[in-house]
């Protein structure tokens, strides 16, 4: 009975939220748009769970500051090349546990950090431009050889390098990377059943805030200017980010290799995938 009730709440809650937003928009459009933006940018989970603490506490931890907010970082020291790990939405640095353990066996110098509003980091909101600015701080501090990003973290890697073109970077790894903001916002509209007029106003808000229309914020398009050697891993049946978007990124990312999996899901947390990542990082350029 409880499960059935929970499913009903999950099914109808977005419709109720969308109805409220559409109603507010008729009277106070600016207020409704701000609420929709905050809802879109607010993670529902991702804070560190008690069972995750033991592993994370094994790292050397410190925090950096961005816009008066604390960003939690972790360092598993090694004598090899430096790799930075960038997690996805509703997650934290613990998601890399198995990969970190595998990288340690190869003596990599490993850095991870919790995104704003995730893990032990401060904040309430997250978006790719904000995540990219936090990654900037990490790049300046550690000047890594490699970046590995998952989902929104992978989007952040491309967006960051589209803006920065870090010459010290050798390779990047993109795991389950979404590409098209237009597709993401289309899904958002359908889930909440927002009106066309509402979405047009929301797009204007994004344009003013970030400098991009929805269709202009394309990871595949941003990839065209990036020269780093890249490994793209994506599951053909990914329900979060369609495999077609990984193929589009691969098409435009000049020095990339695309590996499509079956059954690894959006998380792509499989031993064979971790082996592929390490083999790619270890390969002579």
Buried (B, 14 or more C-beta within 10 A) or exposed (E): EEEEEEEEEEEEEBEEBBEEBBEBBEEEEEEBBBBBBEBBBEBEEBBBEEEBEEBBEEBEEEBBEBEEBBBBBBBBEBEBBBBBBBBBBBBBBBBBBEBBEBBBEBEBBBBBBBBBBBBBBBBEEBBBBBBBBBBBBBBEEBEBBBBBBBBBBBBBBBBBBBBEEBEEBBBBBBBBBBBBBBBBBEEBBEEBBBBEEBBEBBBEBBBEEBEBEBEBBBBBBBBEBBEBBBBBBBBEBBEBBBBBBBBBBBEBBEEBEBBBBEEBBBBBBBEEBBEBBBEBBEEEE
